[in-house]
């Protein structure tokens, strides 16, 4: 929610009804899992339009990939 939707810790706290410190703990654990697990990282990157070189995909890249 923070990294993808741009929500603040306070906004996440309100929407999930948990403390701000718990939000920070969950985000830290999630980010660590993404760093350590290459499969999760690929899924996250493809969801966010990032290729394996951490470069954003252009619309032509996306169109080319979908036509292949």
C-alpha positions as CSV (number, residue, x, y, z in Angstrom):
1,X,0.0,0.0,0.0
2,X,2.9,2.3,0.8
3,X,5.1,1.4,-2.1
4,X,2.5,0.7,-4.7
5,X,-0.4,3.1,-3.8
6,X,1.7,5.8,-2.2
7,X,-0.2,5.7,1.1
8,X,1.4,7.1,4.2
9,X,1.9,5.0,7.3
10,X,-0.9,6.8,9.0
11,X,-3.3,6.1,6.1
12,X,-2.4,2.4,6.1
13,X,-2.8,2.4,9.9
14,X,-6.4,3.7,9.6
15,X,-7.4,1.5,6.7
16,X,-6.1,-1.7,8.3
17,X,-6.9,-0.8,11.9
18,X,-3.5,-1.5,13.4
19,X,-0.7,0.6,15.0
20,X,1.7,2.6,12.9
21,X,4.6,0.6,14.4
22,X,2.9,-2.7,13.2
23,X,2.5,-1.2,9.7
24,X,6.3,-0.4,9.7
25,X,7.1,-4.0,10.8
26,X,4.9,-5.6,8.1
27,X,6.4,-3.3,5.4
28,X,10.0,-4.1,6.6
29,X,9.3,-7.9,6.5
30,X,7.6,-7.6,3.1
31,X,10.5,-5.6,1.6
32,X,13.0,-8.1,3.0
33,X,11.1,-11.0,1.5
34,X,11.1,-9.3,-1.9
35,X,14.9,-8.7,-1.7
36,X,15.6,-12.4,-0.7
37,X,13.1,-14.2,-3.0
38,X,13.8,-13.8,-6.7
39,X,10.4,-15.3,-7.7
40,X,8.5,-12.8,-5.5
41,X,10.7,-10.0,-6.9
42,X,9.9,-10.9,-10.5
43,X,6.2,-10.9,-9.7
44,X,6.4,-7.6,-7.9
45,X,8.5,-6.1,-10.8
46,X,6.1,-7.3,-13.5
47,X,3.2,-5.9,-11.5
48,X,4.9,-2.5,-11.3
49,X,6.2,-2.5,-14.9
50,X,9.9,-2.9,-14.1
51,X,12.1,-5.2,-16.1
52,X,15.0,-7.3,-14.7
53,X,17.4,-4.3,-15.0
54,X,15.1,-2.2,-12.7
55,X,14.2,0.0,-15.6
56,X,10.6,1.0,-16.1
57,X,8.9,-0.5,-19.2
58,X,7.7,1.9,-21.8
59,X,4.3,1.4,-23.4
60,X,5.9,0.1,-26.5
61,X,7.7,-2.5,-24.5
62,X,4.5,-3.6,-22.9
63,X,2.7,-3.7,-26.3
64,X,5.5,-5.7,-27.9
65,X,5.6,-8.2,-25.0
66,X,1.8,-8.7,-25.2
67,X,1.9,-9.3,-29.0
68,X,4.6,-12.0,-28.7
